[in-house]
Amino acid sequence: MTGQIGAKIKSKRLAKKLTQAELAADICTQATISNLENKDRLPTISVLLKITDRLDMEFSEVYTYTSGKSANHTQIYQKILDLCRIQKHQEAYDLITTTIQLDQLETNSDIKRYYYYLGITAVIGYGKISDGIYYFNQALSKKENEQIDYLDISALNGLAIAYDINNEDDKALNYYQQSLTKLE
């Protein structure tokens, strides 16, 4: 699945008439771009964000490729993301709870994504703040490796949103700051 991201990045780069070196300038090395496009090696999340920004891409165009090789639920997660984009969080929550069973998820990435989407749709779709906080913390507890990924940052932002909605400004600010620190 990661091969698709390399092809997508390359296609966007060529459409903008950029060389690999021009795309990499002040972001990473040309070799990083080459490895991404040709060897399916993903850079860190911060580098990938800068690359997608330079190519005028929405990160959502590539983020589904960053979570590993679990294809079983990819289409469902994409549908959930699409529903969230059009503010149908209740429908997204219902889709998660009726189509995905936690005990069938094989990778930590899938489990993190499951909990993140449960959290954001519970908070925004149904106003279930305490449920959302629980789900976001569950997502954060699943570590793939020592590197931070977009789901960790999303879960931190989800916690900030939940606390913000609950008028707990100090906690909200703390989680927003944590997510910014992780991005740096």
N, CA, C and O of each residue as an XYZ file, in Angstrom:
736
protein
N       0.818     -1.199      0.000
C       0.000      0.000      0.000
C       0.855      1.253      0.000
O       0.456      2.260     -0.586
N       2.022      1.226      0.640
C       2.832      2.435      0.656
C       3.320      2.801     -0.730
O       3.624      3.968     -0.976
N       3.407      1.836     -1.656
C       3.828      2.141     -3.016
C       2.924      3.160     -3.674
O       3.372      3.932     -4.521
N       1.690      3.174     -3.305
C       0.746      4.136     -3.859
C       1.090      5.556     -3.437
O       0.893      6.491     -4.213
N       1.589      5.732     -2.247
C       1.939      7.080     -1.800
C       3.133      7.612     -2.587
O       3.161      8.787     -2.953
N       4.111      6.758     -2.848
C       5.264      7.171     -3.636
C       4.848      7.607     -5.030
O       5.321      8.622     -5.541
N       3.965      6.839     -5.637
C       3.469      7.185     -6.970
C       2.671      8.480     -6.943
O       2.765      9.285     -7.869
N       1.901      8.683     -5.909
C       1.088      9.903     -5.779
C       1.983     11.129     -5.610
O       1.756     12.161     -6.241
N       2.992     11.014     -4.762
C       3.941     12.115     -4.554
C       4.672     12.419     -5.863
O       4.802     13.579     -6.252
N       5.142     11.383     -6.529
C       5.875     11.567     -7.788
C       4.990     12.238     -8.838
O       5.433     13.146     -9.541
N       3.765     11.797     -8.938
C       2.832     12.376     -9.901
C       2.610     13.867     -9.633
O       2.623     14.676    -10.560
N       2.412     14.216     -8.391
C       2.217     15.623     -8.014
C       3.479     16.443     -8.276
O       3.407     17.578     -8.748
N       4.634     15.857     -7.964
C       5.906     16.544     -8.187
C       6.110     16.821     -9.671
O       6.484     17.928    -10.057
N       5.867     15.822    -10.491
C       6.043     15.993    -11.933
C       5.036     16.991    -12.505
O       5.370     17.767    -13.400
N       3.813     16.970    -11.994
C       2.799     17.927    -12.456
C       3.214     19.356    -12.150
O       2.869     20.276    -12.892
N       3.958     19.551    -11.052
C       4.452     20.880    -10.686
C       5.807     21.179    -11.329
O       6.392     22.241    -11.114
N       6.293     20.215    -12.127
C       7.564     20.371    -12.842
C       8.733     20.630    -11.892
O       9.587     21.481    -12.143
N       8.746     19.871    -10.795
C       9.827     19.962     -9.821
C      10.732     18.743     -9.948
O      10.264     17.635    -10.211
N      12.014     18.953     -9.762
C      12.925     17.827     -9.635
C      12.838     17.319     -8.209
O      12.271     17.977     -7.337
N      13.402     16.143     -7.978
C      13.439     15.637     -6.609
C      14.215     16.590     -5.706
O      13.821     16.828     -4.564
N      15.302     17.126     -6.211
C      16.118     18.053     -5.416
C      15.342     19.326     -5.091
O      15.443     19.844     -3.979
N      14.571     19.831     -6.045
C      13.780     21.039     -5.795
C      12.693     20.774     -4.759
O      12.440     21.617     -3.898
N      12.055     19.619     -4.833
C      11.048     19.266     -3.837
C      11.684     19.126     -2.451
O      11.094     19.520     -1.446
N      12.870     18.572     -2.412
C      13.540     18.311     -1.135
C      14.136     19.564     -0.487
O      14.387     19.565      0.718
N      14.365     20.624     -1.259
C      15.071     21.815     -0.770
C      14.503     22.308      0.556
O      13.305     22.565      0.676
N      15.377     22.435      1.544
C      15.048     22.925      2.893
C      14.077     22.034      3.661
O      13.570     22.432      4.710
N      13.813     20.831      3.150
C      12.931     19.897      3.847
C      13.711     18.647      4.252
O      13.715     18.244      5.416
N      14.363     18.052      3.269
C      15.054     16.786      3.487
C      16.097     16.635      2.387
O      16.409     17.596      1.684
N      16.627     15.446      2.243
C      17.591     15.217      1.174
C      16.863     14.735     -0.085
O      15.729     14.258     -0.024
N      17.535     14.871     -1.208
C      16.987     14.345     -2.463
C      16.807     12.835     -2.347
O      15.865     12.273     -2.906
N      17.713     12.180     -1.620
C      17.622     10.730     -1.429
C      16.338     10.336     -0.699
O      15.757      9.288     -0.981
N      15.899     11.170      0.231
C      14.645     10.894      0.946
C      13.474     10.882     -0.033
O      12.605     10.013      0.037
N      13.457     11.858     -0.951
C      12.392     11.908     -1.959
C      12.480     10.687     -2.865
O      11.465     10.069     -3.185
N      13.696     10.343     -3.276
C      13.883      9.169     -4.127
C      13.410      7.904     -3.425
O      12.719      7.078     -4.021
N      13.784      7.755     -2.160
C      13.349      6.576     -1.399
C      11.836      6.530     -1.247
O      11.241      5.453     -1.286
N      11.220      7.671     -1.076
C       9.771      7.738     -0.961
C       9.119      7.322     -2.277
O       8.199      6.505     -2.290
N       9.597      7.885     -3.372
C       8.973      7.627     -4.668
C       9.285      6.240     -5.239
O       8.442      5.633     -5.900
N      10.493      5.746     -4.983
C      10.928      4.529     -5.660
C      11.043      3.288     -4.783
O      10.942      2.164     -5.273
N      11.253      3.492     -3.497
C      11.457      2.342     -2.610
C      10.398      2.240     -1.528
O      10.490      1.400     -0.632
N       9.386      3.103     -1.615
C       8.270      3.057     -0.669
C       8.690      3.241      0.784
O       8.062      2.691      1.689
N       9.744      4.008      1.007
C      10.188      4.292      2.370
C       9.604      5.625      2.809
O       9.892      6.668      2.223
N       8.790      5.574      3.837
C       8.147      6.789      4.321
C       9.090      7.589      5.208
O       9.763      7.022      6.068
N       9.145      8.906      5.004
C       9.929      9.758      5.907
C       9.152      9.982      7.201
O       8.056      9.447      7.370
N       9.705     10.758      8.096
C       8.987     11.089      9.324
C       7.734     11.887      8.979
O       7.617     12.429      7.880
N       6.814     11.954      9.911
C       5.554     12.654      9.682
C       5.796     14.133      9.409
O       5.116     14.719      8.566
N       6.744     14.745     10.101
C       6.992     16.170      9.885
C       7.530     16.421      8.478
O       7.151     17.404      7.841
N       8.399     15.556      7.993
C       8.917     15.696      6.625
C       7.789     15.469      5.619
O       7.663     16.213      4.646
N       6.982     14.454      5.851
C       5.874     14.184      4.932
C       4.894     15.357      4.885
O       4.379     15.693      3.819
N       4.638     15.974      6.029
C       3.763     17.154      6.056
C       4.335     18.291      5.218
O       3.600     18.959      4.492
N       5.638     18.512      5.315
C       6.274     19.576      4.543
C       6.247     19.263      3.051
O       6.047     20.161      2.233
N       6.444     18.013      2.697
C       6.406     17.610      1.286
C       5.007     17.828      0.724
O       4.849     18.409     -0.349
N       3.993     17.362      1.448
C       2.622     17.531      0.956
C       2.244     19.005      0.876
O       1.504     19.413     -0.020
N       2.747     19.796      1.802
C       2.479     21.235      1.764
C       3.107     21.861      0.518
O       2.463     22.652     -0.172
N       4.337     21.516      0.237
C       5.024     22.070     -0.932
C       4.321     21.662     -2.230
O       4.338     22.404     -3.212
N       3.711     20.493     -2.225
C       3.015     20.018     -3.418
C       1.548     20.461     -3.455
O       0.786     20.046     -4.328
N       1.163     21.312     -2.493
C      -0.224     21.781     -2.382
C      -1.210     20.623     -2.270
O      -2.293     20.639     -2.855
N      -0.803     19.629     -1.505
C      -1.657     18.464     -1.276
C      -2.255     18.564      0.122
O      -1.625     19.078      1.046
N      -3.443     18.079      0.258
C      -4.019     17.909      1.581
C      -3.367     16.666      2.177
O      -3.209     15.654      1.494
N      -2.992     16.744      3.443
C      -2.377     15.581      4.070
C      -3.319     14.387      4.020
O      -2.870     13.241      3.975
N      -4.622     14.649      4.027
C      -5.588     13.553      3.977
C      -5.468     12.732      2.696
O      -5.925     11.590      2.646
N      -4.848     13.313      1.648
C      -4.644     12.570      0.403
C      -3.647     11.435      0.570
O      -3.670     10.477     -0.203
N      -2.772     11.525      1.565
C      -1.732     10.519      1.717
C      -1.735      9.812      3.065
O      -1.055      8.798      3.224
N      -2.472     10.313      4.023
C      -2.298      9.776      5.366
C      -2.729      8.321      5.505
O      -2.182      7.608      6.346
N      -3.688      7.856      4.711
C      -4.101      6.460      4.844
C      -2.979      5.498      4.473
O      -3.004      4.331      4.863
N      -1.992      5.988      3.717
C      -0.872      5.149      3.325
C       0.200      5.078      4.399
O       1.110      4.255      4.299
N       0.119      5.911      5.414
C       1.196      6.013      6.391
C       1.062      5.055      7.558
O       1.945      5.012      8.415
N       0.008      4.302      7.618
C      -0.238      3.533      8.837
C       0.095      2.055      8.731
O      -0.252      1.291      9.632
N       0.738      1.637      7.688
C       1.122      0.238      7.611
C       0.392     -0.503      6.518
O      -0.180      0.097      5.608
N       0.422     -1.825      6.621
C      -0.074     -2.648      5.529
C      -1.401     -3.306      5.833
O      -1.750     -4.291      5.181
N      -2.138     -2.817      6.772
C      -3.415     -3.418      7.114
C      -4.483     -2.954      6.138
O      -4.993     -1.839      6.245
N      -4.813     -3.809      5.195
C      -5.750     -3.432      4.144
C      -7.188     -3.788      4.476
O      -8.104     -3.279      3.830
N      -7.412     -4.638      5.454
C      -8.761     -5.117      5.725
C      -9.744     -4.002      6.050
O     -10.905     -4.062      5.644
N      -9.298     -2.998      6.771
C     -10.201     -1.949      7.213
C      -9.952     -0.609      6.535
O     -10.601      0.382      6.868
N      -9.034     -0.567      5.604
C      -8.663      0.693      4.971
C      -9.866      1.367      4.317
O     -10.056      2.574      4.466
N     -10.670      0.607      3.603
C     -11.840      1.199      2.935
C     -12.848      1.730      3.945
O     -13.449      2.782      3.727
N     -13.032      1.024      5.025
C     -13.970      1.489      6.058
C     -13.444      2.776      6.689
O     -14.196      3.731      6.884
N     -12.146      2.797      7.007
C     -11.563      4.001      7.587
C     -11.665      5.181      6.614
O     -11.890      6.316      7.033
N     -11.500      4.912      5.332
C     -11.621      5.986      4.346
C     -13.047      6.522      4.320
O     -13.250      7.733      4.227
N     -14.029      5.642      4.402
C     -15.436      6.059      4.436
C     -15.708      6.886      5.702
O     -16.425      7.885      5.650
N     -15.140      6.471      6.823
C     -15.307      7.210      8.073
C     -14.702      8.604      7.934
O     -15.313      9.593      8.338
N     -13.507      8.679      7.365
C     -12.866      9.973      7.140
C     -13.725     10.851      6.240
O     -13.910     12.036      6.517
N     -14.248     10.276      5.168
C     -15.109     11.037      4.252
C     -16.347     11.568      4.966
O     -16.744     12.713      4.751
N     -16.951     10.754      5.805
C     -18.121     11.197      6.567
C     -17.756     12.325      7.531
O     -18.517     13.280      7.682
N     -16.611     12.222      8.176
C     -16.174     13.280      9.091
C     -15.928     14.579      8.336
O     -16.238     15.659      8.840
N     -15.380     14.483      7.144
C     -15.117     15.684      6.341
C     -16.387     16.458      6.025
O     -16.365     17.684      5.917
N     -17.485     15.743      5.878
C     -18.749     16.417      5.544
C     -19.658     16.546      6.773
O     -20.877     16.678      6.662
N     -19.015     16.503      7.949
C     -19.695     16.746      9.215
C     -20.804     15.732      9.527
O     -21.818     16.088     10.127
N     -20.616     14.489      9.127
C     -21.573     13.430      9.447
C     -20.936     12.501     10.477
O     -20.758     11.305     10.247
N     -20.599     13.097     11.625
C     -19.889     12.363     12.668
C     -20.738     11.273     13.318
O     -20.208     10.233     13.708
N     -22.037     11.492     13.439
C     -22.886     10.449     14.007
C     -22.919      9.228     13.088
O     -22.833      8.090     13.548
N     -23.043      9.476     11.802
C     -23.044      8.387     10.831
C     -21.691      7.658     10.851
O     -21.641      6.432     10.749
N     -20.604      8.416     10.981
C     -19.267      7.820     11.049
C     -19.133      6.960     12.312
O     -18.599      5.853     12.264
N     -19.622      7.480     13.434
C     -19.563      6.723     14.696
C     -20.337      5.414     14.556
O     -19.860      4.352     14.956
N     -21.530      5.506     13.985
C     -22.348      4.308     13.804
C     -21.664      3.303     12.881
O     -21.749      2.096     13.109
N     -20.990      3.790     11.843
C     -20.268      2.909     10.926
C     -19.135      2.188     11.658
O     -18.945      0.985     11.476
N     -18.393      2.910     12.474
C     -17.300      2.292     13.237
C     -17.841      1.192     14.137
O     -17.342      0.066     14.141
N     -18.857      1.536     14.890
C     -19.343      0.594     15.905
C     -20.069     -0.605     15.313
O     -20.206     -1.633     15.978
N     -20.534     -0.491     14.077
C     -21.241     -1.620     13.475
C     -20.386     -2.450     12.522
O     -20.754     -3.579     12.196
N     -19.253     -1.914     12.071
C     -18.476     -2.653     11.072
C     -17.096     -3.093     11.535
O     -16.507     -3.990     10.932
N     -16.574     -2.491     12.579
C     -15.227     -2.830     13.023
C     -15.295     -3.388     14.435
O     -15.876     -2.786     15.338
N     -14.687     -4.550     14.599
C     -14.612     -5.155     15.923
C     -13.164     -5.095     16.406
O     -12.245     -5.553     15.728
N     -12.988     -4.525     17.581
C     -11.657     -4.314     18.136
C     -10.825     -5.592     18.149
O      -9.638     -5.553     17.827
N     -11.416     -6.708     18.511
C     -10.651     -7.957     18.612
C     -10.199     -8.506     17.260
O      -9.419     -9.457     17.212
N     -10.676     -7.923     16.168
C     -10.247     -8.358     14.841
C      -9.145     -7.473     14.257
O      -8.619     -7.765     13.183
N      -8.799     -6.411     14.948
C      -7.753     -5.520     14.467
C      -6.396     -6.134     14.785
O      -6.154     -6.591     15.902
N      -5.511     -6.138     13.786
C      -4.249     -6.851     13.921
C      -3.067     -5.960     14.278
O      -2.147     -6.407     14.963
N      -3.074     -4.721     13.831
C      -1.906     -3.868     14.060
C      -2.234     -2.762     15.055
O      -3.392     -2.379     15.221
N      -1.205     -2.263     15.706
C      -1.391     -1.131     16.605
C      -1.896      0.083     15.841
O      -2.671      0.872     16.382
N      -1.473      0.245     14.597
C      -1.952      1.370     13.784
C      -3.457      1.309     13.598
O      -4.148      2.318     13.732
N      -3.965      0.116     13.288
C      -5.412     -0.029     13.128
C      -6.143      0.230     14.442
O      -7.204      0.854     14.450
N      -5.585     -0.243     15.541
C      -6.210     -0.033     16.848
C      -6.195      1.448     17.201
O      -7.191      1.983     17.689
N      -5.063      2.114     16.954
C      -4.969      3.554     17.219
C      -6.007      4.310     16.387
O      -6.714      5.183     16.891
N      -6.079      3.960     15.126
C      -7.035      4.640     14.241
C      -8.467      4.388     14.708
O      -9.288      5.305     14.720
N      -8.764      3.163     15.088
C     -10.089      2.808     15.602
C     -10.459      3.690     16.802
O     -11.538      4.282     16.842
N      -9.554      3.765     17.769
C      -9.839      4.565     18.957
C      -9.911      6.058     18.630
O     -10.753      6.772     19.175
N      -9.037      6.529     17.747
C      -9.094      7.945     17.378
C     -10.452      8.281     16.759
O     -11.099      9.244     17.171
N     -10.880      7.503     15.788
C     -12.166      7.784     15.136
C     -13.346      7.619     16.088
O     -14.311      8.379     16.014
N     -13.276      6.636     16.979
C     -14.329      6.531     17.997
C     -14.366      7.805     18.840
O     -15.435      8.335     19.143
N     -13.177      8.287     19.211
C     -13.109      9.487     20.048
C     -13.671     10.716     19.362
O     -14.529     11.402     19.917
N     -13.195     10.999     18.162
C     -13.613     12.233     17.493
C     -15.090     12.199     17.128
O     -15.773     13.219     17.218
N     -15.590     11.036     16.717
C     -17.001     10.962     16.349
C     -17.900     10.959     17.580
O     -19.020     11.467     17.526
N     -17.425     10.391     18.689
C     -18.204     10.437     19.930
C     -18.321     11.867     20.430
O     -19.397     12.302     20.843
N     -17.204     12.604     20.392
C     -17.194     13.980     20.890
C     -18.009     14.901     19.983
O     -18.901     15.606     20.454
N     -17.710     14.895     18.701
C     -18.360     15.840     17.796
C     -19.757     15.383     17.401
O     -20.675     16.197     17.303
N     -19.919     14.088     17.175
C     -21.220     13.590     16.730
C     -22.262     13.504     17.820
O     -23.430     13.825     17.604
N     -21.834     13.068     18.998
C     -22.796     12.811     20.060
C     -22.554     13.614     21.332
O     -23.336     13.509     22.277
N     -21.493     14.411     21.379
C     -21.212     15.196     22.575
C     -20.798     14.357     23.766
O     -20.946     14.788     24.909
N     -20.280     13.164     23.515
C     -19.844     12.262     24.590
C     -18.387     12.573     24.936
O     -17.464     11.905     24.469
N     -18.205     13.591     25.754
C     -16.876     14.080     26.064
C     -16.047     13.037     26.812
O     -14.907     12.771     26.430
N     -16.591     12.450     27.854
C     -15.805     11.490     28.641
C     -15.469     10.252     27.812
O     -14.379      9.697     27.955
N     -16.377      9.813     26.954
C     -16.072      8.683     26.066
C     -14.924      9.056     25.125
O     -13.996      8.273     24.923
N     -14.999     10.254     24.555
C     -13.947     10.706     23.651
C     -12.599     10.754     24.334
O     -11.599     10.312     23.769
N     -12.562     11.285     25.541
C     -11.302     11.368     26.293
C     -10.742      9.964     26.521
O      -9.542      9.738     26.367
N     -11.602      9.038     26.881
C     -11.171      7.649     27.069
C     -10.585      7.081     25.768
O      -9.501      6.498     25.774
N     -11.307      7.255     24.660
C     -10.852      6.699     23.374
C      -9.540      7.332     22.913
O      -8.661      6.631     22.414
N      -9.399      8.645     23.072
C      -8.151      9.298     22.670
C      -6.979      8.775     23.493
O      -5.895      8.542     22.956
N      -7.192      8.590     24.789
C      -6.131      8.046     25.637
C      -5.792      6.605     25.255
O      -4.631      6.200     25.326
N      -6.789      5.838     24.853
C      -6.535      4.484     24.373
C      -5.675      4.522     23.117
O      -4.746      3.727     22.972
N      -5.982      5.444     22.208
C      -5.185      5.579     20.979
C      -3.737      5.917     21.322
O      -2.810      5.361     20.733
N      -3.548      6.823     22.268
C      -2.196      7.230     22.653
C      -1.418      6.112     23.351
O      -0.187      6.111     23.339
N      -2.119      5.182     23.945
C      -1.440      4.101     24.666
C      -0.878      3.036     23.735
O      -0.068      2.214     24.164
N      -1.287      3.033     22.478
C      -0.801      2.047     21.510
C       0.415      2.599     20.791
O       0.297      3.499     19.960
N       1.569      2.066     21.106
C       2.815      2.553     20.517
C       3.280      1.594     19.434
O       3.384      0.388     19.660
N       3.558      2.138     18.263
C       4.156      1.372     17.168
C       5.660      1.286     17.375
O       6.267      0.221     17.261
N       6.235      2.420     17.679
C       7.674      2.538     17.898
C       7.881      3.835     18.669
O       6.920      4.414     19.178
N       9.082      4.279     18.757
C       9.359      5.494     19.529
C       9.001      6.767     18.769
O       8.945      7.844     19.364
N       8.759      6.660     17.473
C       8.428      7.849     16.693
C       6.971      8.223     16.887
O       6.096      7.367     17.023
N       6.742      9.505     16.894
C       5.379     10.030     16.971
C       4.775      9.940     15.572
O       5.487     10.139     14.588
N       3.509      9.652     15.463
C       2.885      9.630     14.149
C       1.651     10.529     14.141
O       1.276     11.096     15.167
N       1.036     10.649     12.991
C      -0.096     11.563     12.856
C      -1.256     11.180     13.758
O      -2.008     12.056     14.184
N      -1.425      9.901     14.061
C      -2.514      9.498     14.949
C      -2.270      9.969     16.377
O      -3.215     10.325     17.082
N      -1.015      9.974     16.806
C      -0.695     10.492     18.139
C      -1.041     11.982     18.217
O      -1.659     12.439     19.179
N      -0.640     12.717     17.207
C      -0.915     14.156     17.187
C      -2.414     14.405     17.085
O      -2.947     15.303     17.737
N      -3.091     13.608     16.264
C      -4.547     13.744     16.142
C      -5.237     13.440     17.463
O      -6.186     14.127     17.841
N      -4.767     12.414     18.168
C      -5.371     12.072     19.458
C      -5.118     13.168     20.488
O      -6.002     13.486     21.283
N      -3.922     13.747     20.480
C      -3.643     14.871     21.387
C      -4.565     16.046     21.076
O      -5.107     16.674     21.985
N      -4.740     16.340     19.794
C      -5.664     17.410     19.414
C      -7.102     17.055     19.773
O      -7.882     17.922     20.165
N      -7.447     15.781     19.638
C      -8.784     15.335     20.035
C      -9.030     15.563     21.518
O     -10.106     16.010     21.916
N      -8.023     15.253     22.335
C      -8.141     15.520     23.772
C      -8.315     17.012     24.028
O      -9.128     17.418     24.858
N      -7.546     17.823     23.311
C      -7.663     19.277     23.472
C      -9.063     19.752     23.098
O      -9.645     20.579     23.800
N      -9.600     19.243     22.015
C     -10.951     19.618     21.578
C     -11.983     19.209     22.625
O     -12.868     19.988     22.979
N     -11.855     17.983     23.112
C     -12.811     17.493     24.112
C     -12.791     18.366     25.361
O     -13.841     18.754     25.873
N     -11.592     18.672     25.846
C     -11.497     19.520     27.036
C     -11.953     20.947     26.745
O     -12.531     21.604     27.611
N     -11.698     21.419     25.548
C     -12.150     22.753     25.152
C     -13.678     22.820     25.151
O     -14.263     23.766     25.679
N     -14.305     21.836     24.569
C     -15.778     21.781     24.549
C     -16.319     21.710     25.969
O     -17.373     22.272     26.266
N     -15.596     21.018     26.844
C     -16.015     20.841     28.230
C     -15.620     22.028     29.113
O     -15.747     21.971     30.337
N     -15.136     23.110     28.475
C     -14.720     24.333     29.174
C     -13.619     24.110     30.198
O     -13.573     24.784     31.228
N     -12.738     23.168     29.914
C     -11.570     22.937     30.757
C     -10.366     23.487     29.997
O      -9.564     22.746     29.429
N     -10.275     24.811     30.011
C      -9.303     25.521     29.178
C      -7.852     25.165     29.470
O      -7.054     25.039     28.541
N      -7.498     25.002     30.723
C      -6.108     24.675     31.066
C      -5.699     23.320     30.477
O      -4.607     23.178     29.927
N      -6.583     22.336     30.598
C      -6.281     21.018     30.031
C      -6.237     21.086     28.512
O      -5.367     20.480     27.887
N      -7.163     21.816     27.920
C      -7.180     21.954     26.458
C      -5.875     22.563     25.970
O      -5.260     22.057     25.031
N      -5.455     23.644     26.606
C      -4.219     24.314     26.217
C      -3.019     23.373     26.362
O      -2.135     23.357     25.506
N      -2.991     22.606     27.425
C      -1.907     21.651     27.650
C      -1.806     20.661     26.482
O      -0.710     20.410     25.982
N      -2.925     20.104     26.050
C      -2.888     19.123     24.966
C      -2.593     19.770     23.611
O      -1.925     19.164     22.773
N      -3.077     20.977     23.388
C      -2.710     21.678     22.150
C      -1.197     21.918     22.116
O      -0.555     21.727     21.083
N      -0.643     22.332     23.239
C       0.798     22.584     23.314
C       1.595     21.308     23.118
O       2.625     21.312     22.443
N       1.121     20.211     23.707
C       1.807     18.921     23.520
C       1.832     18.521     22.041
O       2.846     18.032     21.544
N       0.726     18.728     21.351
C       0.692     18.338     19.935
C       1.627     19.209     19.112
O       2.285     18.714     18.196
N       1.697     20.502     19.423
C       2.626     21.382     18.701
C       4.073     20.999     18.973
O       4.908     21.016     18.067
N       4.368     20.653     20.219
C       5.716     20.238     20.566
C       6.093     18.966     19.814
O       7.217     18.850     19.324
N       5.184     18.027     19.717
C       5.460     16.774     19.012
C       5.683     17.020     17.523
O       6.505     16.347     16.901
N       4.962     17.971     16.952
C       5.148     18.279     15.543
C       6.531     18.856     15.262
O       7.114     18.614     14.205
N       7.043     19.613     16.212
C       8.373     20.208     16.034
C       9.428     19.132     16.122
O      10.618     19.422     15.998
